[in-house]
Amino acid sequence: MKKADLLSTLFVGIDVSSRENVVCAIDFEQQKRLRFSVPNNQPGAIMMAEKLQQFFSNNTDVNKLVVALESTSFYGVHIANYLSSCETLMPFYTHVYCINPKLVANYKKSYVGLGKNDAIDAFIIADFARVGRITSAPWRGSQFLALQRLTRHRLHLAKSLMREKTYMLSNIFLKFSEFSILDDDKQPFSNNYGTTASAILTDFLSTEDIATMSLDALIDYICKKGKNRFVNPEHTAYLLQQAARNSYRLDKCLYEPLTISIASSFNLISAYEAEMKVINKAIEKTLRGLDPNAYQSLLSIPGIGPVYAAGIIAEITSIEAFKSHEALAKYAGLVWKEHQSGNFKADDTILSKDGNTYLRYYLIEATSHVKNHVAEYAAFYQKKYGEVKTHQHKRALALTARKFIRLIFGLLANHQLYSPSRVSQI
């Protein structure tokens, strides 16, 4: 923003809560020009817009409006959406920004001895905008919000699914101790959460029933439950029976409660997976008409499907908001904090994780797929994996995701499709 524009801009900070929005407006000279509060509802939003419009009518020294509020939970969504599309505020080149609360909290530390209340918090937010510390894109309105709600809900489902699978493992270990700890080459099933595994863990009350069952009967059972898809059902039955015989025996009173708990977990897992399929279809539908060039750029990368492309687009919104791939990486929290003092420099550095959690999730998940399809990323991942002896996978994947950000930024900023010949040049 040019100096002349800054001098004629009103910077508005809003401290948002579930019931009330506290507003503080300052000019470029840091003079407080407005301070009021309104209810956090539709009449309150209308009242806020009217007060701001009235202020501009009575003060000709300002003619531009920048509104900033913290992206705390979902309480600020409605007011951000309303102000960004409010017709009475459009003549003032209104820009609305939702900013990371951690950035505001760190900025507030520069005010030594400053107390805390809603009015002070609103002032700090307004001043944060005044000094040009905002690096995110302006609020883009309902279309991106719709996509964002779907992609974020999908992450919620994915986490719930993973949490349920992890929880179920404890019950499986208690009932069938060997089943959950076998090496890959001794696992009877390729998917321990599949239909046949579910039947084994819920149809049989105890491991003793499996261990004492005739091998032929167990083979027939596996073929029936697996719909004759097992290449070698005899070997599968043998591994399963061996695991049952090597498992701990429990008191009979424990088997039924454990079986009921495991069956309940399988039902929840099936429900989560079914809901994720519904959400995936909704994401693809919502994507239509939303920045098709960016969508096609991401979709051209091997291993990236509609869901991961949508998740990344929903959180970035506009690549023009970022000056470089470093800025994008910082926004996603994929940067490392330096630990150095004098001649000392730590070998281990901590991943920041101060940025957008949702964007970081979709970038890392997308990277996990890309490395399986692009040789350069696979080689980079393996190189980083072999550099350390602890946290190999997490570290290597995070570093590969950082490299992947450079590719994404290059493609989106230049409106290009992926090309193997250009990937190493980006």
Backbone hydrogen bonds, N-H to C=O, Kabsch-Sander energy under -0.5 kcal/mol:
donor,donor_aa,acceptor,acceptor_aa,energy
6,L,2,K,-2.4
7,L,3,K,-2.3
8,S,4,A,-0.9
9,T,6,L,-1.5
10,L,64,K,-2.9
11,F,9,T,-0.6
11,F,26,I,-3.0
12,V,10,L,-0.6
12,V,66,V,-3.3
13,G,11,F,-0.5
13,G,24,C,-3.1
14,I,68,A,-2.2
15,D,13,G,-0.5
15,D,22,V,-2.8
16,V,14,I,-0.8
17,S,20,E,-1.6
21,N,38,V,-3.1
22,V,15,D,-2.3
22,V,20,E,-0.5
23,V,21,N,-0.5
23,V,36,F,-3.4
24,C,13,G,-2.3
25,A,34,L,-2.6
26,I,11,F,-2.7
27,D,31,Q,-1.6
30,Q,27,D,-1.9
33,R,25,A,-3.2
33,R,31,Q,-0.6
34,L,25,A,-1.6
36,F,23,V,-1.7
38,V,21,N,-2.2
40,N,19,R,-2.3
41,N,39,P,-1.9
45,A,41,N,-2.4
46,I,42,Q,-2.3
47,M,43,P,-2.3
48,M,44,G,-2.3
49,A,45,A,-2.4
50,E,46,I,-2.3
51,K,47,M,-2.3
52,L,48,M,-2.3
53,Q,49,A,-2.5
54,Q,50,E,-2.4
55,F,51,K,-1.9
56,F,52,L,-2.1
57,S,53,Q,-1.7
58,N,54,Q,-1.5
59,N,55,F,-1.0
62,V,59,N,-0.8
63,N,8,S,-2.7
64,K,8,S,-1.7
65,L,92,F,-2.0
66,V,10,L,-2.5
67,V,95,H,-3.1
68,A,12,V,-2.9
69,L,97,Y,-2.1
70,E,14,I,-0.6
71,S,99,I,-2.6
72,T,70,E,-1.9
73,S,71,S,-0.7
75,Y,72,T,-0.9
76,G,72,T,-0.6
77,V,74,F,-1.1
80,A,76,G,-2.1
81,N,77,V,-2.5
82,Y,78,H,-2.5
83,L,79,I,-2.6
84,S,80,A,-1.9
85,S,81,N,-0.9
85,S,82,Y,-0.6
86,C,83,L,-0.7
89,L,86,C,-0.9
90,M,86,C,-0.8
90,M,87,E,-0.6
92,F,89,L,-1.6
93,Y,90,M,-1.6
94,T,89,L,-0.6
95,H,65,L,-1.9
97,Y,67,V,-2.7
99,I,69,L,-2.3
99,I,97,Y,-0.6
103,L,100,N,-0.8
104,V,100,N,-1.4
105,A,101,P,-2.6
106,N,102,K,-2.3
107,Y,103,L,-2.0
108,K,104,V,-2.4
109,K,105,A,-0.9
110,S,107,Y,-1.6
111,Y,108,K,-2.0
112,V,110,S,-1.0
114,L,111,Y,-1.4
121,D,117,N,-2.5
122,A,118,D,-2.2
123,F,119,A,-2.0
124,I,120,I,-2.5
125,I,121,D,-2.1
126,A,122,A,-2.1
127,D,123,F,-2.7
128,F,124,I,-2.4
129,A,125,I,-1.7
130,R,126,A,-2.1
131,V,127,D,-2.1
132,G,129,A,-1.4
133,R,128,F,-1.8
139,W,96,V,-3.5
145,L,141,G,-1.6
146,A,142,S,-2.7
147,L,143,Q,-1.8
148,Q,144,F,-2.7
149,R,145,L,-2.5
150,L,146,A,-1.5
151,T,147,L,-2.6
152,R,148,Q,-2.6
153,H,149,R,-1.7
154,R,150,L,-2.1
155,L,151,T,-1.6
156,H,152,R,-2.0
157,L,153,H,-2.4
158,A,154,R,-2.6
159,K,155,L,-2.6
160,S,156,H,-2.1
161,L,157,L,-2.7
162,M,158,A,-2.4
163,R,159,K,-2.6
164,E,160,S,-2.2
165,K,161,L,-2.2
166,T,162,M,-2.4
167,Y,163,R,-2.4
168,M,164,E,-2.5
169,L,165,K,-1.4
170,S,166,T,-0.7
170,S,167,Y,-1.0
171,N,167,Y,-0.9
172,I,168,M,-2.4
173,F,169,L,-2.5
174,L,170,S,-1.6
175,K,171,N,-2.1
176,F,172,I,-3.7
179,F,176,F,-0.9
180,S,176,F,-0.8
181,I,178,E,-1.0
182,L,178,E,-0.9
186,K,183,D,-1.6
187,Q,184,D,-1.0
194,G,191,N,-1.6
198,S,194,G,-2.3
199,A,195,T,-2.1
200,I,196,T,-2.4
201,L,197,A,-2.1
202,T,198,S,-1.1
203,D,199,A,-3.1
204,F,199,A,-0.5
204,F,200,I,-0.8
205,L,203,D,-0.5
209,D,206,S,-0.6
210,I,206,S,-0.8
211,A,207,T,-2.6
212,T,208,E,-2.2
213,M,210,I,-0.5
218,L,214,S,-2.2
219,I,215,L,-2.3
220,D,216,D,-2.3
221,Y,217,A,-2.1
222,I,218,L,-2.4
223,C,219,I,-2.5
224,K,220,D,-2.2
225,K,221,Y,-2.7
226,G,222,I,-2.5
227,K,224,K,-0.9
228,N,223,C,-2.6
229,R,226,G,-1.2
236,T,232,N,-1.9
237,A,233,P,-2.6
238,Y,234,E,-2.1
239,L,235,H,-2.6
240,L,236,T,-2.2
241,Q,237,A,-2.4
242,Q,238,Y,-2.3
243,A,239,L,-2.2
244,A,240,L,-2.0
245,R,241,Q,-2.1
246,N,242,Q,-1.6
247,S,243,A,-0.7
247,S,244,A,-0.6
254,L,251,D,-2.2
255,Y,251,D,-0.6
255,Y,252,K,-0.6
256,E,252,K,-0.6
258,L,254,L,-2.0
259,T,255,Y,-2.4
260,I,256,E,-2.5
261,S,257,P,-2.2
262,I,258,L,-2.6
263,A,259,T,-2.5
264,S,260,I,-2.2
265,S,261,S,-2.1
266,F,262,I,-2.3
267,N,263,A,-2.0
268,L,264,S,-2.2
269,I,265,S,-2.6
270,S,266,F,-2.3
271,A,267,N,-2.1
272,Y,268,L,-2.8
273,E,269,I,-2.5
274,A,270,S,-2.2
275,E,271,A,-2.4
276,M,272,Y,-2.3
277,K,273,E,-1.5
278,V,274,A,-1.6
279,I,275,E,-2.6
280,N,276,M,-2.5
281,K,277,K,-1.8
282,A,278,V,-2.0
283,I,279,I,-2.5
284,E,280,N,-2.0
285,K,281,K,-2.0
286,T,282,A,-2.4
287,L,283,I,-1.7
288,R,284,E,-0.6
288,R,285,K,-0.8
290,L,287,L,-2.4
291,D,289,G,-0.9
295,Y,291,D,-1.9
296,Q,292,P,-2.4
297,S,293,N,-2.1
298,L,294,A,-2.1
299,L,295,Y,-2.5
300,S,296,Q,-1.3
301,I,298,L,-1.5
304,I,301,I,-2.2
305,G,303,G,-0.6
309,A,305,G,-2.2
310,A,306,P,-2.4
311,G,307,V,-2.3
312,I,308,Y,-2.0
313,I,309,A,-2.3
314,A,310,A,-2.8
315,E,311,G,-1.1
316,I,312,I,-2.3
317,T,313,I,-2.9
318,S,316,I,-2.9
321,A,318,S,-1.5
322,F,319,I,-1.8
328,L,324,S,-1.7
329,A,325,H,-2.3
330,K,326,E,-2.2
331,Y,327,A,-2.1
332,A,328,L,-1.7
333,G,329,A,-0.7
333,G,330,K,-0.7
334,L,329,A,-2.5
335,V,333,G,-0.6
337,K,350,I,-2.7
341,S,344,F,-2.2
344,F,341,S,-2.3
346,A,339,H,-2.7
350,I,337,K,-0.6
352,S,335,V,-3.8
353,K,333,G,-1.9
356,N,331,Y,-3.4
357,T,355,G,-0.7
360,R,356,N,-2.3
361,Y,357,T,-2.1
362,Y,358,Y,-2.2
363,L,359,L,-2.4
364,I,360,R,-2.4
365,E,361,Y,-2.6
366,A,362,Y,-2.2
367,T,363,L,-2.4
368,S,364,I,-2.0
369,H,365,E,-1.1
369,H,366,A,-0.5
370,V,366,A,-2.6
371,K,367,T,-2.5
372,N,369,H,-1.0
373,H,370,V,-1.9
374,V,370,V,-2.5
375,A,373,H,-0.5
378,A,374,V,-2.0
379,A,375,A,-2.6
380,F,376,E,-2.0
381,Y,377,Y,-2.3
382,Q,378,A,-2.3
383,K,379,A,-2.2
384,K,380,F,-2.3
385,Y,381,Y,-2.4
386,G,382,Q,-1.7
387,E,384,K,-0.8
388,V,385,Y,-0.6
395,R,391,H,-2.4
396,A,392,Q,-2.7
397,L,393,H,-2.8
398,A,394,K,-2.2
399,L,395,R,-2.4
400,T,396,A,-2.1
401,A,397,L,-2.3
402,R,398,A,-1.8
403,K,399,L,-1.6
404,F,400,T,-2.2
405,I,401,A,-1.9
406,R,402,R,-1.0
407,L,403,K,-1.2
408,I,404,F,-2.5
409,F,405,I,-2.9
410,G,406,R,-2.0
411,L,407,L,-2.4
412,L,408,I,-2.8
413,A,409,F,-2.7
414,N,410,G,-1.5
415,H,411,L,-0.6
415,H,412,L,-0.5
416,Q,411,L,-2.5
422,R,419,S,-1.7
423,V,419,S,-1.2
425,Q,422,R,-1.4
426,I,422,R,-0.9
426,I,423,V,-0.6
